[in-house]
């Protein structure tokens, strides 16, 4: 977006605390953890934001910091071994769309949490934050091609899960 | 091309990502446009994505979080009115490097020049997108705020009639646009709100496009609240990554408008005739 160096810390918080919280909540599924992660991210900005050389990258910087903080707090290894599953054409009919329409916000997040972790994170950023693939790649520290293949597989898995719920 | 590969491409295709430059993607899109079944599949993929994204947007930050963040920052002596400057503006980063050994300096400079030349050779500079004016031109608060509001859209008022929209905006101190883009009547509005961001009130009007095919969201700011903004007089597309909107000003009404379409740039251009 525009030159974030012109924005006060207060404006930065006002502009990004909602989308950052949503990202944090979708990662943790815990309102308390999400609030803590969001707050911690802004405190990291207050401490290290000056190291950002390109002010227009503030949004990506904040999301990246939140994601790294999430990984650090949850002590997870970033090395993942995704299952190289084949993308099979999934159900794309009106009943699947209707099933999605019936979901509540929390149920949508629950559905994402049923997916393999490697697919969940790009999907969250894809659906929730409307970020460019390049930005998603930067935040998750993976190549764009990997983002796209994980999105395709993640969407396939998500639709399979929703379809199986319809059949139950 | 195998159908499975076409489906995979359709699942990840998004306008505005520049994916069309890939011949395989172009071919898949052409095949999808010619084949009624694939066309329907593409529409269903887009519809599912729109619905699922909207569901995730329902999550809302707890009230008081913003204040808690500012309070915590205040305890750490962060000046909340002033953001940390980027590194290039940091006086500490402007330390004069003292080179005691001219030979080392020359060698380092030569290496840097060689690296820069090889980088330029292997990574030719991207051609600027002629269709999108520089986003920073509008900047300094308006677009960031509109983007954030669009990302967390939850308008509180659901009007029955167009006149209710106008009355609601006025009664809450929000700016009322003279008309909606594309000659859409206020009766086409299904939700609206007035929110305050940093002391500036922003009017939000959500409405259906003239052909009822998509929802659009108009954010109207008070022009004089952003004196340093350079806003185009006529609607112009503003892009940043995937985010795409149109912005323009109405100096007679002291208003700046930012319009988002849930269906992206093409629909913005269509409704604004740009």
HADDOCK unambig.tbl for C-alpha pairs under 7 A between the chains (distance, minus, plus):
assign (segid A and resid 1 and name CA) (segid B and resid 135 and name CA) 6.66 0.50 0.50
assign (segid A and resid 1 and name CA) (segid B and resid 136 and name CA) 6.90 0.50 0.50
assign (segid A and resid 1 and name CA) (segid B and resid 144 and name CA) 6.36 0.50 0.50
assign (segid A and resid 1 and name CA) (segid B and resid 240 and name CA) 5.78 0.50 0.50
assign (segid A and resid 2 and name CA) (segid B and resid 135 and name CA) 6.28 0.50 0.50
assign (segid A and resid 2 and name CA) (segid B and resid 136 and name CA) 4.53 0.50 0.50
assign (segid A and resid 2 and name CA) (segid B and resid 139 and name CA) 4.60 0.50 0.50
assign (segid A and resid 2 and name CA) (segid B and resid 140 and name CA) 6.21 0.50 0.50
assign (segid A and resid 2 and name CA) (segid B and resid 144 and name CA) 6.97 0.50 0.50
assign (segid A and resid 3 and name CA) (segid B and resid 136 and name CA) 6.44 0.50 0.50
assign (segid A and resid 3 and name CA) (segid B and resid 139 and name CA) 6.71 0.50 0.50
assign (segid A and resid 3 and name CA) (segid B and resid 140 and name CA) 6.47 0.50 0.50
assign (segid A and resid 5 and name CA) (segid B and resid 83 and name CA) 6.84 0.50 0.50
assign (segid A and resid 5 and name CA) (segid B and resid 85 and name CA) 6.11 0.50 0.50
assign (segid A and resid 5 and name CA) (segid B and resid 86 and name CA) 6.61 0.50 0.50
assign (segid A and resid 6 and name CA) (segid B and resid 140 and name CA) 6.39 0.50 0.50
assign (segid A and resid 7 and name CA) (segid B and resid 83 and name CA) 6.41 0.50 0.50
assign (segid A and resid 8 and name CA) (segid B and resid 80 and name CA) 6.51 0.50 0.50
assign (segid A and resid 8 and name CA) (segid B and resid 81 and name CA) 4.88 0.50 0.50
assign (segid A and resid 8 and name CA) (segid B and resid 82 and name CA) 4.40 0.50 0.50
assign (segid A and resid 8 and name CA) (segid B and resid 83 and name CA) 4.53 0.50 0.50
assign (segid A and resid 9 and name CA) (segid B and resid 80 and name CA) 4.88 0.50 0.50
assign (segid A and resid 9 and name CA) (segid B and resid 81 and name CA) 5.83 0.50 0.50
assign (segid A and resid 9 and name CA) (segid B and resid 82 and name CA) 5.53 0.50 0.50
assign (segid A and resid 9 and name CA) (segid B and resid 83 and name CA) 4.39 0.50 0.50
assign (segid A and resid 10 and name CA) (segid B and resid 80 and name CA) 5.16 0.50 0.50
assign (segid A and resid 10 and name CA) (segid B and resid 81 and name CA) 5.91 0.50 0.50
assign (segid A and resid 11 and name CA) (segid B and resid 198 and name CA) 6.83 0.50 0.50
assign (segid A and resid 13 and name CA) (segid B and resid 66 and name CA) 6.80 0.50 0.50
assign (segid A and resid 14 and name CA) (segid B and resid 66 and name CA) 6.85 0.50 0.50
assign (segid A and resid 15 and name CA) (segid B and resid 144 and name CA) 6.61 0.50 0.50
assign (segid A and resid 15 and name CA) (segid B and resid 145 and name CA) 5.80 0.50 0.50
assign (segid A and resid 15 and name CA) (segid B and resid 148 and name CA) 5.52 0.50 0.50
assign (segid A and resid 16 and name CA) (segid B and resid 148 and name CA) 6.53 0.50 0.50
assign (segid A and resid 17 and name CA) (segid B and resid 66 and name CA) 6.72 0.50 0.50
assign (segid A and resid 18 and name CA) (segid B and resid 60 and name CA) 6.93 0.50 0.50
assign (segid A and resid 18 and name CA) (segid B and resid 61 and name CA) 5.72 0.50 0.50
assign (segid A and resid 18 and name CA) (segid B and resid 152 and name CA) 6.73 0.50 0.50
assign (segid A and resid 19 and name CA) (segid B and resid 151 and name CA) 6.78 0.50 0.50
assign (segid A and resid 19 and name CA) (segid B and resid 152 and name CA) 6.86 0.50 0.50
assign (segid A and resid 21 and name CA) (segid B and resid 61 and name CA) 5.91 0.50 0.50
assign (segid A and resid 22 and name CA) (segid B and resid 59 and name CA) 6.26 0.50 0.50
assign (segid A and resid 22 and name CA) (segid B and resid 60 and name CA) 6.80 0.50 0.50
assign (segid A and resid 22 and name CA) (segid B and resid 61 and name CA) 6.94 0.50 0.50
assign (segid A and resid 35 and name CA) (segid B and resid 65 and name CA) 6.87 0.50 0.50
assign (segid A and resid 39 and name CA) (segid B and resid 69 and name CA) 5.22 0.50 0.50
assign (segid A and resid 43 and name CA) (segid B and resid 73 and name CA) 6.24 0.50 0.50
assign (segid A and resid 46 and name CA) (segid B and resid 78 and name CA) 6.56 0.50 0.50
assign (segid A and resid 46 and name CA) (segid B and resid 84 and name CA) 6.49 0.50 0.50
assign (segid A and resid 49 and name CA) (segid B and resid 84 and name CA) 5.90 0.50 0.50
assign (segid A and resid 49 and name CA) (segid B and resid 86 and name CA) 6.75 0.50 0.50
assign (segid A and resid 50 and name CA) (segid B and resid 84 and name CA) 5.15 0.50 0.50
assign (segid A and resid 50 and name CA) (segid B and resid 85 and name CA) 5.05 0.50 0.50
assign (segid A and resid 50 and name CA) (segid B and resid 86 and name CA) 4.31 0.50 0.50
assign (segid A and resid 50 and name CA) (segid B and resid 87 and name CA) 4.92 0.50 0.50
assign (segid A and resid 51 and name CA) (segid B and resid 86 and name CA) 5.95 0.50 0.50
assign (segid A and resid 51 and name CA) (segid B and resid 87 and name CA) 4.71 0.50 0.50
assign (segid A and resid 52 and name CA) (segid B and resid 86 and name CA) 5.17 0.50 0.50
assign (segid A and resid 52 and name CA) (segid B and resid 87 and name CA) 5.68 0.50 0.50
assign (segid A and resid 53 and name CA) (segid B and resid 86 and name CA) 5.33 0.50 0.50
assign (segid A and resid 53 and name CA) (segid B and resid 87 and name CA) 5.03 0.50 0.50
assign (segid A and resid 53 and name CA) (segid B and resid 88 and name CA) 5.94 0.50 0.50
assign (segid A and resid 55 and name CA) (segid B and resid 86 and name CA) 6.19 0.50 0.50
assign (segid A and resid 88 and name CA) (segid B and resid 4 and name CA) 6.90 0.50 0.50
assign (segid A and resid 89 and name CA) (segid B and resid 4 and name CA) 6.38 0.50 0.50
assign (segid A and resid 89 and name CA) (segid B and resid 7 and name CA) 6.84 0.50 0.50
assign (segid A and resid 92 and name CA) (segid B and resid 41 and name CA) 6.66 0.50 0.50
assign (segid A and resid 92 and name CA) (segid B and resid 44 and name CA) 6.26 0.50 0.50
assign (segid A and resid 92 and name CA) (segid B and resid 45 and name CA) 6.95 0.50 0.50
assign (segid A and resid 97 and name CA) (segid B and resid 48 and name CA) 5.46 0.50 0.50
assign (segid A and resid 100 and name CA) (segid B and resid 48 and name CA) 7.00 0.50 0.50
assign (segid A and resid 100 and name CA) (segid B and resid 51 and name CA) 6.54 0.50 0.50
assign (segid A and resid 100 and name CA) (segid B and resid 52 and name CA) 6.13 0.50 0.50
assign (segid A and resid 101 and name CA) (segid B and resid 51 and name CA) 6.18 0.50 0.50
assign (segid A and resid 103 and name CA) (segid B and resid 55 and name CA) 7.00 0.50 0.50
assign (segid A and resid 104 and name CA) (segid B and resid 55 and name CA) 6.28 0.50 0.50
assign (segid A and resid 105 and name CA) (segid B and resid 55 and name CA) 4.66 0.50 0.50
assign (segid A and resid 105 and name CA) (segid B and resid 56 and name CA) 5.07 0.50 0.50
assign (segid A and resid 105 and name CA) (segid B and resid 58 and name CA) 5.22 0.50 0.50
assign (segid A and resid 105 and name CA) (segid B and resid 59 and name CA) 5.94 0.50 0.50
assign (segid A and resid 108 and name CA) (segid B and resid 55 and name CA) 6.43 0.50 0.50
assign (segid A and resid 108 and name CA) (segid B and resid 56 and name CA) 6.24 0.50 0.50
assign (segid A and resid 109 and name CA) (segid B and resid 56 and name CA) 6.79 0.50 0.50
assign (segid A and resid 127 and name CA) (segid B and resid 53 and name CA) 4.67 0.50 0.50
assign (segid A and resid 128 and name CA) (segid B and resid 53 and name CA) 5.78 0.50 0.50
assign (segid A and resid 128 and name CA) (segid B and resid 56 and name CA) 6.03 0.50 0.50
assign (segid A and resid 128 and name CA) (segid B and resid 57 and name CA) 6.34 0.50 0.50
assign (segid A and resid 129 and name CA) (segid B and resid 151 and name CA) 6.89 0.50 0.50
assign (segid A and resid 130 and name CA) (segid B and resid 242 and name CA) 6.27 0.50 0.50
assign (segid A and resid 130 and name CA) (segid B and resid 243 and name CA) 6.66 0.50 0.50
assign (segid A and resid 131 and name CA) (segid B and resid 241 and name CA) 6.62 0.50 0.50
assign (segid A and resid 131 and name CA) (segid B and resid 242 and name CA) 5.48 0.50 0.50
assign (segid A and resid 132 and name CA) (segid B and resid 17 and name CA) 6.76 0.50 0.50
assign (segid A and resid 132 and name CA) (segid B and resid 241 and name CA) 4.78 0.50 0.50
assign (segid A and resid 132 and name CA) (segid B and resid 242 and name CA) 4.40 0.50 0.50
assign (segid A and resid 148 and name CA) (segid B and resid 12 and name CA) 6.20 0.50 0.50
assign (segid A and resid 151 and name CA) (segid B and resid 12 and name CA) 6.69 0.50 0.50
assign (segid A and resid 152 and name CA) (segid B and resid 8 and name CA) 5.97 0.50 0.50
assign (segid A and resid 152 and name CA) (segid B and resid 11 and name CA) 5.82 0.50 0.50
assign (segid A and resid 152 and name CA) (segid B and resid 12 and name CA) 5.92 0.50 0.50
